[in-house]
Amino acid sequence: MTRASLDKQPHEVASMFDGVAANYDLTNDVLSLGQDRVWRKAVAKAVNARPAEKVLDLAAGTATSSLPFAATGAYVVPCDFSIGMLREGKKRHAWLPFTAGDATKLPFRDETFDAVTISFGLRNVQDTDAALRELYRVTKPGGRVVICEFSQPVWTPFRTVYIEYLMRALPPVARAVSSNPDAYVYLAESIRAWPDQPGLAKKLQQAGWSQVAWRNLTGGVVALHRGVRD
């Protein structure tokens, strides 16, 4: 299995990420032209983790995204369903409590976390609505969710250029820097098929989240959605 199909069968997606785990962070840095670092900083600021808080970092991969939360003194749980990603992460950050878990059936009790977050992983889940409900279930009342995901550029000319980059430029770049370039063809297709900013906000509201809002990053290439559990 070299890539997943857009019906997002869990075993296909997990296998695909297992195959790219070793070079995943480097490849993302190259393909995003370094913007992924900016996006991670924006996520950390939005989550605003505090000492002794419990933070769930879902689809954490190798836990690069988890480190800023841990640095605040929060107890962060990196969770992913790709065993390959978790193994690679454990090699690098053995002290973190890596946990294998499916976003639609999280292995945590109700009302466990003060904050839950997922970056660039929600669109790879087979049932987005079920994942948003699960995040709601494991969040304490008054807790918060932050979702960082690729979205729709707001300026039409730029949106056209962006789509061209995704479908034409990204695959050859991926071939140069990734061990599995076909996986990045799937990722480009999944970005193109993903809901826009208002569409994801509506899904959050339907899952029970209140005070839902979003902020565009890099002109809407990425959107940061937030919500609160009442």
C-alpha positions in Angstrom: 0.0 0.0 0.0 1.6 3.2 -1.1 -1.2 5.7 -0.7 -4.8 5.9 0.6 -7.9 6.5 -1.3 -10.3 9.3 -0.5 -12.8 7.0 1.2 -10.1 7.1 3.9 -10.2 3.5 5.0 -8.3 3.5 8.4 -5.9 0.7 7.6 -4.9 2.4 4.3 -4.3 5.7 5.9 -2.4 4.2 8.8 -0.2 2.1 6.5 0.5 5.1 4.3 1.7 7.2 7.3 3.7 4.2 8.7 5.6 4.3 5.4 6.6 8.0 5.6 7.2 8.3 9.3 11.0 8.6 9.3 11.2 11.6 7.0 7.7 13.1 7.6 8.7 16.2 9.5 11.5 17.1 7.0 9.3 16.6 4.0 6.5 18.8 5.5 9.0 21.5 6.1 10.2 21.4 2.5 6.7 21.1 0.9 5.3 24.0 3.0 8.3 26.2 2.3 8.9 26.4 6.0 5.4 27.6 6.8 4.6 24.6 9.0 6.8 26.1 11.7 4.7 29.3 11.6 1.5 27.3 11.8 2.7 25.2 14.8 3.5 28.4 16.7 0.0 29.7 15.9 -1.5 26.4 17.3 0.5 26.6 20.5 -0.6 30.2 21.0 -4.3 29.3 20.4 -4.2 26.3 22.7 -2.6 28.4 25.4 -1.6 25.4 27.5 -0.8 26.1 31.1 1.1 24.2 33.8 -0.6 21.1 35.0 -3.3 21.2 32.4 -4.0 18.0 30.4 -3.7 18.4 26.7 -4.6 15.8 24.0 -2.6 16.2 20.8 -4.5 14.0 18.3 -2.9 12.9 15.1 0.4 13.9 16.7 2.6 11.8 14.5 6.1 11.9 15.9 5.0 14.5 18.5 6.7 17.5 16.9 3.4 19.3 17.5 3.3 18.2 21.1 6.6 19.7 22.3 5.4 23.3 22.7 2.6 22.2 25.0 5.0 20.1 27.1 7.3 23.2 27.3 4.6 25.1 29.2 4.4 22.5 31.9 1.2 20.9 30.7 0.8 17.2 30.6 0.4 16.4 26.9 -0.6 13.1 25.4 0.5 12.6 21.8 -2.1 10.2 20.2 -2.0 8.7 16.7 -3.3 5.6 14.9 -0.1 5.1 12.9 2.1 2.8 14.8 5.0 3.7 12.6 4.7 7.4 13.5 4.4 6.5 17.2 7.5 4.4 17.1 9.5 7.1 15.3 8.3 9.6 17.9 9.2 7.4 20.8 12.8 7.1 19.5 13.1 10.9 19.6 11.0 11.8 22.7 11.0 8.7 24.9 9.6 10.6 27.9 6.3 11.5 26.2 3.3 9.2 26.8 2.6 8.2 23.2 -0.8 6.6 22.9 -2.2 4.6 20.0 -5.8 5.6 19.3 -8.5 6.0 16.6 -10.0 9.5 16.4 -13.5 8.1 16.1 -13.1 5.9 19.3 -10.6 7.6 21.6 -9.2 5.4 24.4 -9.8 8.1 27.1 -12.5 8.6 29.7 -15.2 11.3 29.4 -14.1 14.9 30.4 -10.4 14.1 30.7 -8.6 17.0 29.0 -8.5 20.7 29.5 -7.7 21.2 25.8 -7.8 19.0 22.7 -6.1 19.8 19.4 -5.5 18.2 16.1 -3.2 19.6 13.3 -3.4 18.4 9.7 -5.0 15.1 10.7 -8.8 15.7 10.8 -9.2 15.4 7.0 -7.5 12.0 7.1 -10.2 10.6 9.5 -12.8 8.5 7.9 -15.7 10.0 9.9 -15.0 13.7 10.6 -18.2 14.2 12.6 -17.6 11.2 14.8 -14.1 12.5 15.5 -15.4 16.0 16.5 -17.9 14.3 18.9 -15.2 12.2 20.4 -13.0 15.3 21.0 -16.0 16.9 22.7 -16.6 13.8 24.8 -13.1 13.7 26.3 -12.9 17.5 26.9 -13.8 18.9 30.3 -16.7 21.4 30.6 -15.2 24.8 29.8 -12.3 23.1 27.9 -11.3 24.1 24.4 -10.6 22.6 21.0 -8.1 24.0 18.4 -8.1 22.5 14.9 -5.4 23.4 12.4 -6.1 22.2 9.0 -5.6 23.0 5.3 -8.4 25.1 4.0 -9.4 27.4 1.1 -7.4 30.5 0.2 -9.6 33.5 0.4 -8.1 35.5 -2.6 -9.4 33.8 -5.8 -6.2 34.3 -7.9 -4.1 32.9 -5.2 -6.5 30.0 -4.7 -6.0 29.1 -8.4 -2.2 29.2 -8.1 -2.4 27.1 -4.8 -4.5 24.4 -6.4 -2.0 24.2 -9.3 0.9 23.8 -6.8 -0.9 21.1 -5.0 -1.7 19.0 -8.0 1.3 19.7 -10.3 4.3 20.9 -8.3 3.8 19.0 -5.0 4.2 15.4 -6.5 7.6 16.0 -8.1 8.9 17.9 -5.0 7.7 15.0 -2.9 9.5 12.5 -5.2 12.8 14.4 -4.4 12.4 14.5 -0.6 10.0 11.7 0.4 10.4 8.0 0.6 6.8 7.6 -0.5 5.8 10.4 -3.0 2.5 8.7 -3.8 1.3 9.4 -0.3 1.6 13.1 -1.0 -0.6 12.8 -4.1 -3.3 11.5 -1.7 -2.6 14.4 0.7 -3.0 16.9 -2.1 -6.3 15.3 -3.2 -7.6 15.2 0.4 -6.8 19.0 0.8 -8.7 19.8 -2.4 -11.7 17.7 -1.2 -11.8 19.2 2.3 -14.6 21.6 3.5 -13.9 25.3 3.5 -13.7 27.5 6.7 -17.5 27.9 7.2 -18.1 24.3 6.4 -15.8 23.0 9.1 -17.2 25.6 11.6 -20.6 24.2 11.0 -19.4 20.7 11.7 -17.9 21.8 15.0 -21.2 23.4 16.0 -23.1 20.3 15.1 -20.8 18.2 17.3 -21.8 20.4 20.3 -19.0 23.0 20.4 -19.9 26.6 21.2 -18.1 29.9 20.6 -16.8 28.5 17.3 -14.6 30.8 15.3 -11.7 30.6 12.9 -8.6 32.5 11.8 -6.9 32.2 8.4 -3.2 31.6 8.2 -1.1 32.2 5.1 -4.1 33.7 3.3 -6.4 30.8 4.0 -4.1 28.0 3.0 -4.5 26.9 6.6 -7.3 27.8 9.0 -7.2 27.7 12.8 -10.7 26.7 14.2 -11.5 27.1 17.9 -14.4 26.1 20.1 -15.4 25.7 23.7 -17.3 22.9 25.5 -20.1 24.3 27.6 
